[in-house]
Amino acid sequence: TLKEWPELILERIEDAGVARIVLNRPDKRNCWNRALCLAFLEALEIIRADKELKVVITKGAGTVYSSGLDLNFLREVSNGPLLDWDRPSLTIQIAEAVRAFPRIVIAQVHGYCLAGGCELAMSCDITLAAEDAVFGEPELRFGSVITAMMMPWLIGPKRTKELLLTGEDRIPADRAEKIGLVNRVVPSGRHLDEALVVASKIARMDPDAVAMT
């Protein structure tokens, strides 16, 4: 373990050139609060400073990847309606930081991957989904708004509008693969191994060439 916070664990996978960021609020379905957001951003900076780490894997502790934003955190960041949140929010910062990160980031998703969790998975360079993974963006059902619009770029505007405007949050892994939301589906229980296989292949490449690509 490189560093551990109450809400997050940063691990080094020895001899592989791979770091793993574990969202560690399993009792809360790994939903995002302020402490988890800040720990995640700090973990990225620790990885950035370590030249031996060439690939990052993100995963969730327990039975889910992430169920999105903690509703208590929503109340904390806004005194008014949900549409009046401060911008840019910490979750937007995370999505932008992952997209701009100079190392390859892989999401290994199992269980629920919703809202802010779904945005994180979409922001990663590669997303592998276990067969039990379920995706969705239910924000509109809670009077909220989508914060980081990656989905149209991945699956096109028509499908995105249908999924977002209906608040769909039960997209099974096989459909997510079919529409381009994830790279591929792997058997549940093997998704951890598959993510490491992909990460190890990339870690063996020339890091400058990978970054340019």
C-alpha positions in Angstrom: 0.0 0.0 0.0 1.4 3.4 -1.0 -1.0 5.4 1.1 -4.3 4.7 2.8 -7.1 7.2 3.7 -10.3 6.2 5.6 -12.1 6.5 2.3 -9.5 5.4 -0.3 -6.6 3.0 -0.7 -3.7 3.6 -3.0 -1.8 0.4 -3.8 1.3 -0.5 -5.8 1.2 -3.7 -7.7 4.8 -4.8 -7.3 7.0 -5.3 -10.4 4.1 -4.4 -12.7 4.4 -0.6 -12.9 0.8 -0.4 -12.0 -1.0 1.5 -9.2 -4.5 0.7 -8.0 -6.9 3.2 -6.6 -9.6 1.6 -4.4 -12.7 3.6 -3.6 -13.1 2.4 0.0 -16.6 3.3 1.3 -18.2 -0.1 0.8 -20.8 0.6 3.5 -22.0 3.6 1.5 -21.6 1.8 -1.9 -18.5 3.9 -2.5 -20.5 7.1 -3.0 -18.5 10.3 -3.3 -18.2 12.7 -0.3 -15.7 15.5 0.1 -13.1 13.3 1.8 -13.2 10.7 -0.9 -12.9 13.3 -3.7 -9.9 15.0 -2.1 -8.2 11.7 -1.4 -8.7 10.6 -5.0 -7.1 13.8 -6.3 -4.2 13.4 -3.9 -3.7 9.9 -5.0 -3.4 11.0 -8.6 -0.6 13.5 -7.6 1.3 10.7 -5.7 1.1 8.5 -8.8 2.2 11.5 -11.1 5.3 11.9 -9.0 6.3 8.3 -9.2 7.9 7.6 -12.6 7.8 3.8 -11.9 4.0 3.8 -12.1 2.8 3.8 -15.7 -0.8 2.6 -15.5 -3.6 3.2 -12.9 -6.5 0.8 -12.2 -9.6 2.2 -10.4 -11.9 -0.2 -8.5 -14.5 -0.1 -5.8 -14.3 -2.0 -2.5 -17.1 -4.4 -1.6 -20.0 -5.2 -4.0 -20.1 -2.1 -6.2 -17.8 0.2 -8.2 -19.5 3.5 -7.1 -23.2 4.5 -6.7 -22.4 8.2 -7.4 -22.5 11.3 -5.2 -23.3 11.1 -1.5 -26.6 13.0 -1.0 -25.3 14.4 2.3 -22.3 15.8 0.4 -24.8 17.5 -2.0 -26.5 19.2 0.9 -23.1 20.3 2.2 -22.0 22.0 -1.0 -25.2 23.8 -1.7 -27.5 25.8 0.6 -30.1 26.0 -2.2 -31.6 23.7 -4.8 -29.4 21.0 -6.4 -29.2 23.1 -9.6 -27.3 25.8 -7.6 -24.3 23.7 -6.7 -20.9 25.5 -6.8 -19.0 25.0 -10.0 -16.7 23.4 -10.8 -17.6 20.7 -8.3 -15.1 18.2 -6.9 -16.6 15.4 -9.0 -16.1 17.5 -12.2 -12.5 18.1 -11.1 -12.0 14.3 -10.8 -13.4 13.5 -14.2 -11.3 16.3 -15.8 -8.2 15.2 -13.9 -8.6 11.6 -15.0 -9.1 12.5 -18.6 -6.0 14.8 -18.6 -3.9 12.4 -16.5 -0.5 11.6 -18.2 -0.8 7.9 -17.4 -3.3 5.3 -18.7 -6.3 4.8 -16.4 -8.3 1.6 -16.4 -11.7 1.2 -14.7 -12.5 -2.3 -13.5 -16.2 -2.2 -12.8 -18.4 -4.5 -10.9 -21.9 -4.0 -9.4 -23.4 -0.6 -9.6 -21.6 2.1 -11.5 -24.0 5.1 -11.4 -23.9 8.9 -11.7 -20.5 10.2 -10.6 -19.2 6.6 -10.6 -20.3 6.2 -14.2 -18.6 9.5 -15.1 -15.4 8.2 -13.6 -15.6 4.9 -15.5 -16.3 6.8 -18.7 -13.4 9.2 -18.1 -10.9 6.3 -17.8 -9.1 5.4 -21.0 -10.3 1.7 -20.8 -13.3 0.3 -19.0 -13.7 -3.4 -18.3 -17.0 -4.5 -16.9 -17.8 -7.6 -14.9 -20.9 -9.5 -16.0 -22.8 -8.2 -12.9 -22.0 -4.5 -13.6 -24.9 -2.1 -14.0 -24.5 1.4 -15.4 -26.6 4.6 -15.5 -27.1 8.3 -14.9 -30.2 8.8 -12.7 -29.5 12.4 -11.8 -32.6 13.9 -13.4 -34.8 11.7 -11.2 -33.4 13.5 -8.2 -33.8 17.1 -9.6 -30.0 17.2 -10.3 -28.0 17.7 -13.5 -25.3 15.6 -15.3 -22.0 17.1 -14.4 -19.4 15.9 -16.9 -20.8 15.1 -20.3 -18.6 12.2 -21.5 -21.4 10.0 -22.6 -22.3 11.7 -26.0 -18.6 11.3 -27.1 -18.7 7.6 -26.3 -22.2 6.4 -27.4 -23.5 9.3 -29.5 -26.1 12.0 -28.8 -29.2 10.0 -29.6 -28.6 7.2 -27.2 -27.2 9.7 -24.6 -30.3 11.8 -24.7 -32.5 8.8 -24.2 -30.5 7.4 -21.3 -30.0 10.8 -19.5 -33.5 12.2 -20.0 -35.2 9.0 -18.7 -32.8 8.7 -15.7 -31.9 5.2 -16.8 -29.8 3.4 -14.2 -30.2 -0.3 -15.0 -28.0 -0.6 -18.1 -26.6 -4.2 -17.9 -23.0 -4.9 -18.8 -23.8 -6.6 -22.1 -25.8 -3.7 -23.4 -23.1 -1.2 -22.1 -20.6 -3.1 -24.3 -22.9 -3.2 -27.3 -23.4 0.6 -27.3 -19.8 1.4 -26.6 -20.0 2.5 -23.0 -17.4 -0.1 -22.0 -14.6 -1.9 -23.9 -15.6 -5.4 -23.0 -17.4 -7.6 -20.5 -15.5 -10.3 -18.5 -16.8 -13.0 -16.2 -17.5 -11.8 -12.7 -14.6 -12.6 -10.4 -12.1 -12.5 -13.3 -12.4 -8.8 -13.9 -9.6 -8.0 -11.5 -7.2 -10.3 -13.3 -8.2 -9.0 -16.7 -7.7 -5.4 -15.7 -4.2 -6.3 -14.5 -3.4 -8.2 -17.7 -4.3 -5.1 -19.8 -2.5 -2.8 -17.4 0.7 -4.9 -17.5 0.7 -5.0 -21.3 0.5 -1.2 -21.4 3.1 -0.8 -18.6 5.6 -2.6 -20.8 5.3 -0.1 -23.6 7.5 3.0 -24.0 5.8 5.5 -21.6 6.5 8.5 -23.8 5.0 6.8 -26.8 2.0 5.7 -24.8 1.5 9.3 -23.5 1.7 10.7 -27.1 -0.7 8.1 -28.4 
